[in-house]
Amino acid sequence: MIIRVLLAAAIAAPCVGCASVTRGTTENISISSTPAGATAEITGLEIPTTCVTPCVVQAKRNADITVTVNKEGYEPQIIPLTKEIPGSGAAGFAGNVLLGGLVGMGVDAATGAAMDHKPNPVIVTLQPVAPQARRPRPPRRTPPPQS
């Protein structure tokens, strides 16, 4: 019985490991807009980055990221990204019980390796700037006739 358990653990060990090893500490974030050609400003990275849509940036999984998309003639859009633990991240984090122990869990928590940013891809539909309503001019007053 013990041999079977050890054999099962040995077979499963390469399949699950700490998330830092199986998923890495960075991820690619895709950004696109309609219309294309907008400027995307990404804050929360080690170096604030700007790119023209469509584009891809690499970010640390534990970064607090905000994407601002601008294009002349359109309303700017601000998209804060959240961090979530997907199934694959949870499996890697749980793999620490078998392989990494508390040290592996600490590394995963510090690097955010078990997390993914959402939404990813970031897809934005820009809205045209509303034309400014013209206020009608008041009628011109003609001076009263002089007598």
Rosetta blueprint (number, residue, H / E / L):
1 M L
2 I H
3 I H
4 R H
5 V H
6 L H
7 L H
8 A H
9 A H
10 A H
11 I H
12 A H
13 A L
14 P L
15 C L
16 V L
17 G L
18 C L
19 A H
20 S H
21 V H
22 T H
23 R L
24 G L
25 T L
26 T E
27 E E
28 N E
29 I E
30 S E
31 I E
32 S E
33 S E
34 T E
35 P L
36 A L
37 G L
38 A L
39 T E
40 A E
41 E E
42 I E
43 T E
44 G L
45 L L
46 E L
47 I L
48 P L
49 T E
50 T E
51 C E
52 V E
53 T L
54 P L
55 C E
56 V E
57 V E
58 Q E
59 A E
60 K E
61 R L
62 N L
63 A L
64 D L
65 I L
66 T E
67 V E
68 T E
69 V E
70 N E
71 K L
72 E L
73 G L
74 Y E
75 E L
76 P L
77 Q E
78 I E
79 I E
80 P E
81 L L
82 T E
83 K E
84 E E
85 I L
86 P L
87 G H
88 S H
89 G H
90 A H
91 A H
92 G H
93 F H
94 A H
95 G H
96 N H
97 V H
98 L L
99 L L
100 G L
101 G H
102 L H
103 V H
104 G H
105 M H
106 G H
107 V H
108 D H
109 A H
110 A H
111 T H
112 G L
113 A L
114 A L
115 M L
116 D E
117 H E
118 K E
119 P L
120 N L
121 P L
122 V E
123 I E
124 V E
125 T E
126 L L
127 Q L
128 P E
129 V L
130 A L
131 P L
132 Q L
133 A L
134 R L
135 R L
136 P L
137 R L
138 P L
139 P L
140 R L
141 R L
142 T L
143 P L
144 P L
145 P L
146 Q L
147 S L
